[in-house]
Amino acid sequence: MTTALPPALRPWATQLALFPEDLARHLGPHVARLSAALGTLRPRGEAEGGEPQGYDGLSRRGTFERLLVSEWLWALEAPEELVRRAAFGELSFLKPAFRQPQGARRTVVLLDVGPDQLGLPRIAHLALLVVLARRAEAVGAAFTWGALQSDPARGTHTGLSGTSLLAWLEARSSTPVSAPHLATWREALDLSRAPEDVWLVGSSRLGRLEGAEGMSRVEVSEPMEPGAHRLTVDVRPSARVPRSVVLELPPADDCLRLLRNPFSSNRAPSAGVPRTADRRIVKFSFSGDGRRVLLFSANGGVEAMAVPHSPRATLPKPRRVQVPSGQRVVAAGWRSKGGLLVLARHLGAYVMHGQVHTPKGFRKARYHATDDLSRPDTVGSALPLNLLSWVDPQGQEHLWLKDGKDRLFSLAPPTSLGTSALGVEEEQVSAMAEVNSRPVCVLRPQGGGTGRAIISRLKVLGEEPARQVPLNARQGEAYFGYSPSGAHPDAGLLAVRDKELDWRLFLNTGVSVVPLLDGHRVVGVVQPPAPSPPGLLALAPDQRTFHFFSREALRKLVVASGPVVQAAASHGQPVFGWLTQAGEFVLWDLMEQAVLYRSVPEATS
């Protein structure tokens, strides 16, 4: 990927590529100044300290007690040459070795998200995360960070990504940081071991907390002067002299973008990737984990394409499977460890393109329906279907698919004796997905009859005995969605229809009811960048305009170029896509409010 950053900012190009170019240029000078103030992180092999353990090579510097014996010959044969070599640093000394503590080195950053640091100081926090992430990466150290007021079980991030930064932006707190907050993180990350590169980022209050002894600190303050538009950053390393840096802030509008959504861009939409008539996209779906998009072509081909992380990202080549003539694609799915799986019907049987994982390795698989009424491909207009994969602790891969009649099929593990069974496991399934590395589905209310469920249920697949979680919604149409934080522990962000126009959003704090306008069709649920609450993505009656419904005012997101025949949102990232009647396929980024990918049918003369 090319970059237009100045040469001085190239060391942080990977981290700054997360942001639009204009914001990256605003952050860049802050990053460079803070990097100079923090200094580099020395690789573990170069860090002196610990118990002496012999010698490790030669050095041009040292005490004369460690001067090589051969160098002492100059004192006997040519004393003037010894003096000259000493003056010009040409003497050789034994380099001492030290026993280093075991374990990989890491950098840990804990940021105050309380009232002392809300507002402009968080811009300095953002630049510090870029600096410290690159600083750790340069020496191969692990990079772990989080907000001090957050729960470490859910608020610990490794590496720097758009998703983790959005979660941090939303982690605002009205509670000032306290010693118990720090103690919780010390215990969760086991920060008692040394040496550790631990940084506390916040106000001067952090230095007075019990347990902060021996930790490095970065103190960020905003001058209380009329018209001042800058930040003062005091860098206080645990073993070096403190340094102070003054950061002149960018214009107010850009500060607002950095604080609310640092990934927004006014980038013009791309011209689109042309496709020949035989490779025209006729349907798409997101993979079980929401990280890939599956594209189904008119000629029976299936592509699994990684969803770009930004409009500026270079698209990797997609994985593609072309089924042989005489076969028809029934379902497809993507596995992070195993690649693309495509189930096709051949005569009366089903063949899997791609091997299925078993405790004894990967195996080819063929399937047969238990009876003609239990075939997943009886509704041709619903094809192709989604395949959901999960590997249990014993190494056996389990596969499910949902057909056009809302039946959930399970595919039995492959055997060496012949074909495996393909049968119905559940009826009335409205949605399925992989959430928190577990396969789950939503069961509609059964209604009528004694003992019948009159509300929806969430079922965790692959567990014995089966575990079901009641969902207080009485219609059952459901969508799994993306949320960086605050989602339901079992379902993630989940929207289920309760009444004709009322939808229930299930969160970790309870249930939120979102009403819909008549004539709109829900296509997904998502939590956009802060401070927006979670809400519903819906297609307007004109079949072109996408609206966002939440507890706040109705928002128009984007307008398609023509009538939309299919639309869906990913539950793994803030992205949704649509397919128009003319064959145009678009992926839209909710963070940057921009087109991530566009495919258009090739023009014919």
Stockholm file with secondary structure:
# STOCKHOLM 1.0

chainA/1-605         MTTALPPALRPWATQLALFPEDLARHLGPHVARLSAALGTLRPRGEAEGGEPQGYDGLSRRGTFERLLVSEWLWALEAPEELVRRAAFGELSFLKPAFRQPQGARRTVVLLDVGPDQLGLPRIAHLALLVVLARRAEAVGAAFTWGALQSDPARGTHTGLSGTSLLAWLEARSSTPVSAPHLATWREALDLSRAPEDVWLVGSSRLGRLEGAEGMSRVEVSEPMEPGAHRLTVDVRPSARVPRSVVLELPPADDCLRLLRNPFSSNRAPSAGVPRTADRRIVKFSFSGDGRRVLLFSANGGVEAMAVPHSPRATLPKPRRVQVPSGQRVVAAGWRSKGGLLVLARHLGAYVMHGQVHTPKGFRKARYHATDDLSRPDTVGSALPLNLLSWVDPQGQEHLWLKDGKDRLFSLAPPTSLGTSALGVEEEQVSAMAEVNSRPVCVLRPQGGGTGRAIISRLKVLGEEPARQVPLNARQGEAYFGYSPSGAHPDAGLLAVRDKELDWRLFLNTGVSVVPLLDGHRVVGVVQPPAPSPPGLLALAPDQRTFHFFSREALRKLVVASGPVVQAAASHGQPVFGWLTQAGEFVLWDLMEQAVLYRSVPEATS
#=GR chainA/1-605 SS CCCCCCGGGGGGHHHHTTSCHHHHHHHHHHHHHHHHHHCCCCCGGGCCCSEEEEEEEEESCCCGGGBCHHHHHHHHHCHHHHHHHHHTTCCCEEEEEEECCSSCCEEEEEECCSTTSCSTHHHHHHHHHHHHHHHHHHTTCEEEEEETTSCHHHHCEESCCHHHHHHHHHCCCSSCCCHHHHHHHHHHHTTTSSSCEEEEEECGGGGGSTTCTTCEEEEEECCCCTTCCEEEEEEECTTSCCEEEEEECCCHHHHHHHHHCTTCCCCCCCCCEEECGGGCEEEEEECTTSSEEEEEETTSEEEEEECCSSTTSCCCCCEEEECCTTCEEEEEEEETTTEEEEEEEETTEEEEESCEEETTEEECCEEEESSTTSCTTSCGGGCSEEEEEEECTTSCEEEEEECTTSCEEEECCCBTTBCEEEEEEESSEEEEEEETTEEEEEECCCCSSTTCCCSEEEEETTCSSCEEEEECCSSCCEEEEBCSSSBBTTTBEEEEECSSSEEEEEETTEEEEEECCTTCEEEEEECCSTTCCCEEEEECTTSSEEEEESSSCCEEEEECSSCEEEEEECSSSSEEEEEETTSCEEEEETTTTEEEEEEEECCCC
#=GC SS_cons         CCCCCCGGGGGGHHHHTTSCHHHHHHHHHHHHHHHHHHCCCCCGGGCCCSEEEEEEEEESCCCGGGBCHHHHHHHHHCHHHHHHHHHTTCCCEEEEEEECCSSCCEEEEEECCSTTSCSTHHHHHHHHHHHHHHHHHHTTCEEEEEETTSCHHHHCEESCCHHHHHHHHHCCCSSCCCHHHHHHHHHHHTTTSSSCEEEEEECGGGGGSTTCTTCEEEEEECCCCTTCCEEEEEEECTTSCCEEEEEECCCHHHHHHHHHCTTCCCCCCCCCEEECGGGCEEEEEECTTSSEEEEEETTSEEEEEECCSSTTSCCCCCEEEECCTTCEEEEEEEETTTEEEEEEEETTEEEEESCEEETTEEECCEEEESSTTSCTTSCGGGCSEEEEEEECTTSCEEEEEECTTSCEEEECCCBTTBCEEEEEEESSEEEEEEETTEEEEEECCCCSSTTCCCSEEEEETTCSSCEEEEECCSSCCEEEEBCSSSBBTTTBEEEEECSSSEEEEEETTEEEEEECCTTCEEEEEECCSTTCCCEEEEECTTSSEEEEESSSCCEEEEECSSCEEEEEECSSSSEEEEEETTSCEEEEETTTTEEEEEEEECCCC
//
